[in-house]
Amino acid sequence: MTSGDEVQLVVFRVGSQMFALNIFQVERVLRYQEATPLPGAPSFLEGVFPYGERSVPLVDLRKRFGEPARVRDDTRVIILSDDDGGVGIVVDAVLAVRKVGAEEVQSPSRMLTGLAAECVQATIVADDRTIVLLAAGRLLTTTEQIALRDLQAEATG
């Protein structure tokens, strides 16, 4: 990005932390409803979630990030756009759609390791809070993505 560029983000909360996704990675935000469980799925995979004429896998980011996963009135499902037909993520609340200047987006610390290093794209400091910008396509490891496709194929097959 060059100076003067802006990026539009969907800002949401998981636990007490604020996260964001580039708006181009978000297809839709929906009220939470229970997913149909998939046998043998990891604990952070709620199951499959009805979305239009299809069902999409539903990943609970709260469980993925080690946070309590209570359903409240403001619990939401964010449907992410991808070439594989989409995936839904469960978050505690969607807070805003926000524009930020390119100069506010900072590369993540090199101290991040593991899952954090994989899925953190950048950080943004706004209103004295840090917002972690996630890379939607890296919320699941390649192994987890393959296992998820296999579970979906078994469930529909």
Beta strands, then each sheet from edge to edge (+ up, - down):
strand 1: 6-14
strand 2: 17-22
strand 3: 26-31
strand 4: 45-51
strand 5: 54-60
strand 6: 76-80
strand 7: 87-91
strand 8: 93-101
strand 9: 105-106
strand 10: 120-126
strand 11: 129-134
sheet 1: 8+ 1- 2+ 11+ 10- 9+
sheet 2: 3+ 6- 7+ 5+ 4-
end
